[in-house]
Amino acid sequence: MFTVTDTSLSSRFPIYTRANVGEVFPDPVAPATRSLLLYESELGWRDAYIRMGAFEADEFPEGEFCILGVAGGYCYLNASVMRIFGERAPGLTWKAIDEQFFGAQPGIPDYVEQPGDARPDLTAKLEHTFGWVFSITDVDQLDRLTDHKNRTIALRARRPDLSSLSDTELWEYAEALFPFHRELFQEHLFVTTLTTVPVGVIQTVATAVGRPDLIMPLIAGVGQVDSAEPSYAMWQLSRLDPTSAEFSAGFEQFCLNFGSRGPNEWEARSPTWETHPNIALAAIERMRLAGEDADPRGHQQERAAERAEAAATLLAMVEGDPATHGQLAAAIAASGAWLPARERTKTNNIRLIQEVRMPLRELGRRFTERGVFDEIEDFGLVLHDEMEELLGPTPERITERIRERRSTHAEISEREPEFVFVDSPSDPAGWPKRDAVEVEPLAVGDSIQGFPGCPGVSEGIARVVLDSSDPTALGPGDVLVAPSTDPSWTPLFVPAGGVVVDVGAALSHAIIVSRELGIPCVVSATNATRRIRDGARVRVDGNTGVVTVLE
C-alpha cells in the first residue's frame, strides 16, 4: 500500500520508529503537509545538528528525506541518527537518547556501531556547545526564541483580510511562509536536543546518589512554559458567566492569542481553536465543573516549591564533592531555562503553521463552493506541484484525484502502523486495523508499568478519551486515559485527577506541560486506552509510573 505521502528512506541510517513522532503526527500525514512543510522540517533538523556540531552537511543525502520519513502514510523518525548523536555527544550514550526520546516502548533493536559513527572531531565541537548550554539560566537569554515569538505573533496581528485576496494571492501568501518554517524548526530541534544536556546531568547525579525520586520534581514547576498559558487563560474564563459580555470579550482575546492550538496541530488540515472554537469551549466547560482547588496556577506554584526543595536536598547530598556540586547546580539552573525554551520553540512553529493553514482554508472554502472540493479540508489533499493546476482554468480535473486520496487517507487511518522497522517497513496492507488489535483488559489488582510523567498519586474513575475535541465524558477528578497528548490535550488535564498516556517520554511536549500544571501523570503505558476499561477505578502513581486497577 503505497501512498502519495510516502518518502524515500535512508540506507545509511536504517532504523525508523513511530516513537516520539507519533505524538506529533498521530494520524497519517496529509499530502499537502508532506509536500509543503515536512521537507522544510527535515532541513531544519539537519541545520540544527550541523549548528551544534553533531553532524556535517555531507552526512545527509541531498534532496532526499533522511531524519524524517513517511511510510504507509505515517510519519517516522530516524532512530539511527538520534543514537549516533548520543554516541558522539560527550557524557551521553545511545541508551540515554532512547530513554529521553522513546520512553519504555518495546521493539527497538540494540545499537550496532557503523563505520563513520564515531567522530572525535565532532565530539569536541559538541563538548564546546554543551559547555555553552550551562551559561543559559533564563529562557529570555535565548534571543532567537524571543525574536521568533515576536515575529510569529506579529504575523497573526498583521494577517490580511483573506476574503479580499484572490485565489493566487492566497496561495502566494501561504507559500511565502514556508522558508520561515525551516528557520523555526531548526531552533525547535536545536533547543529540544540541548535540553537533554542539563536534564541528563540531573538524572545522572540523582541516580548515582540513590535518589532517582528527585528527578521528576527537579524538572517540574519551572515556570514560563508557553504551552501551559492556554490552560491558565481557560481557567480564568471558566470562572466567568458564559453568557456575560466579559466572557465573550475574554474568549475573543483567547482565540486571538491561542487560536493556533488544537488537536494534531502540526497537521495543516486539522482543526484549531480558531477554526473550530467549540473545541476550546468544551474544554472550558469541563473546567467550569472543577472546584477552586483545581486552579492550575496553584498547582504550578506547588510544583515550583517542590522543585526548590528537591534541588536543595540533592545539592546537599553532593556538598562534599565540589566538582559534582558545581555541575549539578549549573544543570538545575540551566534546566529552568531550557525546558520552557523547548515549549516556546514548539509554540512558535504552531503559530506559523496556523498562518499557513488559514489562507489554505479560505481556498478550501472557495473550491468547496465551486464544487471542486467536497469539503474545506480537501485543501490538505493537494500536493505542492498540483497548486498551479488547481488555480488554473480547469480545477475540476483534480476532483476525482482528491476523492481517491480522501478514501485512501481514511483507509490508512484505520491501520495500526508498525512501531519500528529496519531498512523498510512490512507491507502496510498487512498492518492490523485498530479496532482488530486485541489486548487483554486489566482485571482488578492488575497494573501497567509506564514511565513517570509528573510526580504525585491520584485515584479516580478512568475515562478513556480518544479525541481531545470531545472531552464531555471527563468529569472533575476523573483519570484521563489518552492515546497520546500533544499540548491541545493539556486543558483537559486541569479538571482531571490524573493522566495516563499510551506513549510518551521524559521530554514529550505535553509531559513538560503536565509537570507545569502539577497533574500526576504516567506515559508510555502501552495500550492503556485498550487495557483500562472506561469507568474503572484506578490509581495513578506518577512517582513510579505504575497504573493499577482498583475496582
N, C-alpha and C positions, 0 to 999 in steps of 0.2 A: 504494500500500500504506500505509494509514493505521493506526496502532496506538493503543491506549488510552493509551500513554505520550506521544504527540506533544503538543507545546505550541504556544502562539502564538509568532510570530516578530516581531521588531521591523522596522518600516518606516523609522524614523529611523536605526537602526544596522543596515545591511543585510548586512554580511559575517559569515558564520559559518564556523568551522573546527573540525576534529577535533584540530588541533594542541594539545598540552598536555593537554587534557581527555581525549584518547584514552588517556592513561596512567592516568587516574583511573577512567574508565569504558570499558575496552577492549571490553566486551560491551554488548549492548542494555540499556537501563535497565529494571529490573523495575517493574511498575505500582505496587507499594507504595512503592518508593524514590522514584519520581516524585511520588506524591501525598502522601507523608508528610514527606519531607525535602528534596526538590530545591528547592521554592519557598522554604523556610527558608534554603537556601544562597544563592539569588538575593537574598533580602532582606539577608542578612548581608553579601554582596558590596557591595550598594548602601550599606549602613551604613558599610562600610569606606571607600569612596570619598568619601562625604559627610564622614566624620570627619576625613580627611586634607586635605579642602578641594578635591578634584579635580572634584567634581560637586555640583550642588544637587539636592535631592529631586525637584523638579518636572520634571527632565530625564528621569525614568524613568516609564513608564506604571504607573498604579496597578492592582493586581490581575492583571497580566499578566507573563509571562516576558519578559526582555529581554537580560540579560547571559548567561544560560544559555538553552538551548533544546533540545528533543528533536524530531528529525525522522527518520522512518523507524525509530523506536525507539531511535536512537542519540543520545547527548548531544553537543551542540555548544557551543562557546564563541564569544562575540561578539567578533570581531577588531576591528570598528569602534570599540567602546567602549574597548578596550585601546589602540588607536592614538591616539584623542583624548586619553586620559590622557598618552601620550607627547608629543603636541604641546603640551599645556598645561603639562607639567612642565618647570621650568627645567633646562636642561642636557641634556634628553632630546629624542628625536625619535621619530616613528612607526617608523623603521627600527631604532632601538635597541631598542624594545619587541619588534618582530618577532624580532630576533636572540636576545633574552633568553628569550622565551617559546615561540617557534615553531621555533627552530633552522634547519636548512637545508632544511626540507620545501618542495617546489615547489608552484606553483599559486596562491599568494595574490596577488591583484591589488594594484597600487600604490595608495597612499593618495591620495584626492581630497578636498580640504577642502570641507566643507559649512557653510552658514550656522549660526552658533552654536558651531562647533568652537573657535574662538579666544575665550578668556575671560581677559583680562589680570587681572581681579579674582581669579579662581580661581588663576591662576598665582602671584599674590602670596601667597595662602594656602598653596599648595603649597611655595613657597620657604621660608616660616616652618617648615612641617613638616619639610622636608628638612634645614634647619639643626638642628632638634632631633635628627634621626637620628644626627648625628655626636657627640651628647653621650652616647650609649649605647655603652658599651665592654664590657659584660658582660651575658650573657643574663639573669642574675638581677635586673638593674635594671628589666626589664620586668615590673612587679608583676602585671599581669593574667595573664601566662603562668604564673607561679608559682601564683596563685590557681586558675586553671583546671586546672592539673596536679593540685593537691591535691584539688580538688573531684571530678575525674573518677576519681582513684584511690580516693577515699572512696566514690564510687558503687559501685565494684566491691566494696569491702570490706563495704559495708552492703547488698549485694544480698540481698533476702529469699529464703526457700526458695520458689522459683517453683512447685514442685509442690503447695504448700499453698494457693496462691491460686486463686480462682475464675476462670472464663474472663473475666468482666467486669473483675475486679481486675487480671488480666494485661494486658489492653488499656489500662486506665486508667494502670497503672504505666508502660507504654511511651509512651503519649500525653503524659503529663506532662513527658517529657524533650524533646519537640520544640522548645519555645522556647529551651532551652539550646543546641541545635544552632545556632540563628541567632546567638547570642552568641559561640559558639566559632568559627563560620565567619567572622564579622566579624573576629575577631582574626587568624585564619589569613590572610585576604586583606589585611588591614592590614599585617601583618608581611611577607607574601610580596612585596607591591608595594614596600614601603620597602626591602627587601633589595637591590633593584636600584640604589639610590642609591649606597652605598659601592662596590658591585661595579662600577658604571658609571664611577666616578672612577678606580678601579684600571685598568680596561680602557683608558680614555682616555689616561691618563698613560703606561702601558706601551706602547701603540701609538705614541704621539707620539714617544717616545724610541727607537723601533725595537726594543723588547724585548717583543713580544707573547707570547713564550715564557714570560714570568714570570707571566702572568695565571693560568694553571691552578695553579701551585704556591701562589700567594697566596690562593686560595680553597679550598685543601685543608688537611687536618690541623688544623682549627680547634678540635676538642675539644667536649665537652658536646653531641654530636649524639644526641638521644634515639632516633632511628630506627636508630642503629648498636648501641645497647645489646643488643638481642636476639642479634645476631651474637656479641658478646663472651660473653654468657651461654651460647649454644650451643657456643661453642668450649670453654669450661670443662667443659661436660657431655660433650663429645666425648672428653675426656681421661680420663673415668671408665669403669669397667667397667659396661656397660649392664645387667648382671644384679645389680648391687650395690644395697644399701639406700640408699647415698649418692646414686646416680644417681636412684633413684625419688623420694627426697625432693627432690633438686635439680630434677627435671623437674616435680614438682608445684608448686614455688615458681615455676618458669619460666612455667608456664601461668597462674598467678595474676598474675604481673607483666606478661606479654606475650601472654596468650591472645587478645587482641583483634586481633592481627595475622593476616594471611592474604592469599591472592590476591584481587585485586579487592575490597579491604577496605572501600571506600566503599559497596558494594552490600550491603544488609542480608540478601539471600538467599544470599550467598556463604559458603563455609566459612571458619572461622578456626582458629587453633591450639588454641583451647579446645574448639570443637565437633568438630574432626577432628584430634586430636593426632598422628596418623600423618604428617601433612604436616610437622610440626616434627621428628618423629623421623627422617624420611627425610633432611632437611637435616642433622641432627646426624650421621647415619650417613655422609653424604658427607664431612663434616669429619673424621670419625674416620680416614678413609683418608689424610688430608694429614699431612705432616711438621710438626715444630715450627716450621719456618721460615714456615709459613702463618698463624701466630698473628696475628689481626687487630690486637691492641693494639700489637704490634711494628711493623706496617705504619703504624699511626696515628702512632706516635712518629717514624718516619722521615719521614712527610709533615709533621709539625709542625716538625721540624728544617729540612726543605726550605723550608717557609713562612717561617721566621725568616731563612734565608739569602737567599731571594728578596726579602724585604722590605728587608733591609739593602742589597742590590745596587741595587734600584730607587730607594730613598731617596738613596743616594749619587750616583746619576746626575742627580738634580734638586737637589742641595745648593746650587747657585749661584742657584736661584730660590726664595727664601724662601716666597712665596705658594703655589707648586705643592708645595713640600716639606711645608708645613704641612697643606695639603689632603690630600695623599697619606697622610701619617702618620695623620691623623684617619680617613681612609677605611679604612686597613688595620686600625686598632684597632676601628672600628665594625663592619667585616665579621665580625670574630671574635665579635661578639655576635649580629648579625642572621642570619647563615647558620644557626647552630644554633637560633635562635629560630624560624625558619621550620619546622624539623623538629619542634620542640616543639609548635607550634600544630597541626600535622598529627596528631601522636600524640594530643593531647588530643581532637581530633574523633573519631579512630578508637576511643578508649576509650568515648566516649559512644555511638557507633553500636553498639558491642558490647552496651551495656546496653539499647539498644532491641531489638537482634537477639534476645537471649536469651529475654525473655518471649514474643516473637512465635514463636520456635522451639518454645517449650512449647505455645503454641496450635496450631502446626502439627502437633506430635506428637499432641495430643489429637484433633484433627479427622481425622488420618490413621487413628487407632484407630477412630473412629466411622464411617469410610467416606466422609466429606465430602471429604477431600483424598486424592490418590493418593500423595503424598509430603510429608515435613515442609516442604520448601522451597516448597510451594504457598502458604504464607502470603504470600510475596513477590508473588503474582499478584493479591492482593486490594487494591482501591482503598480509600482512606480512607473514602469515603462508603458503602462496602459493609459496613463493620465491624458496623454495627447489625443488618444483615440476617444476617450470619454468626453473630452472638451471639444471634440471635432464636430463635424456636421451630422454624423450618423452614430450617436452614442448608443442607440438601441441595439447595435450589433453585439454589445457586451452583456446584455441582459441574461441570456441563457448561460453564459460562462459564469456569471455571478451566482445564478441559481444553483448550478452544479457545485460550485465551491461552498455555498452555504450548506448544501446537503452533505458534502464531504466533511466539512467542519463539524457539523452536528454528529456525524457518524464517529469520527475520531474522538470527539468529546466524551463519548460513552466508553472509551477504552481506558484501561489502566496501563499507563506507559511503563516500559521496562525501567527499573530504577537505576541500573548501572550496566554498561556494556563495554567491551574492549574491541577496538577496531571498527566494528559495525554492529548495529542492533539486530536482534532477531526480527523476523518478518512482522511488521506492525499489525498485519491482518490477523495474526495469531495471538496478539495481546488480549487478555481476558476483558470482557465487558465489566464495568464497575459493579453493576448490580449482580454479576455472576460470581464475584470473588467471595468465597465462603471462608469465614473465620468463626471460631468458637467463641460465643459470648462469655463474658466473665460471670462466674457464679458468686454468691455471697462468700466473702472472705478471700476471693482471688484478687491479685494485684497485677498491674502493669508497671514495669520499671522503665522510666523515661529519664530525661535529663533535667536537672533542677533549673527552672527558668527564673523564678523570683521567690525569695525565702518567705516562709510563713506556712501555716497549716490551716485548712478550712474544710468544713463538711457541709454538704448541701445536696440538693436534688440535681442530678445530671440532666442537662438539656443539650441534646445533640443538634447543633445548628450548622447547616451546610452552606448557608449563604448569608453574608453579613448584611445584605439588603433586606433581610426578613428576620429581625430579632424578636418578633412578637411573642414567641414561646418562652423567652427568657425573663424570669422574674427576679426581684431583689434577693440576693443571697444564693441564687442558683449557681451551679458549676457549669460554665460554658465549656462544651466539648466541641472542638472545631477541627476541620481537616488541615488548615494552615492559617496563618494570621499575618496578613500584611497590615499596615497601620490603619486601614479602614475598619478593621475589627476592634481596635483599641477602645473606641467609645463604649462598646458592649462590655468591656472589662469593668467599667466603673460600677454598674449595679451588681455585677457578678461577685460571688463569694470566692471563686477560684476559676482557673482556666487550665484546660488540658488540650494539647495540640498534637495531632498525628506526627508532624515533622517539625524541624527547627533545631537550632544550635545556639551556642553561647552568645553569638553576636548577630542573631536574627534581628531584623529591624523591630518587629513588634515585641520581641522579648525585652529589648532595651526599654521600650515604652512601658511594658508591663511592670518592670522594675521601677520605672519612674512613677507610675501610678500606685505602686505598692500592692499589687494583687497577687496572691500565691499562685504560682504557675509552674506547670510541668510541660516540657516539649519533648519531641522525639518519642512520644508514647505511641508506638507503631500500632496502627489500626484501632486507635481508641474510639473513633467515631463508629466503628463497626462492632467493637467488642463490648463497649459500655452501653447498656440499654438506656434509652431515653426514659427518664423518670426514676432510675435507680438512685439510691442514696450513696454518695461516695465521699471518701476522704482524699484530699489533695495535699500532699506533703511537698511543698516547694523547696524544702531543705535537702531532701534525699532523692527527689524525683519519682517517688512511689505514689501511685494512684490505686486506692483499694475500694472495692465494692462492699458497702456495709449492709445494705438491705435492698 
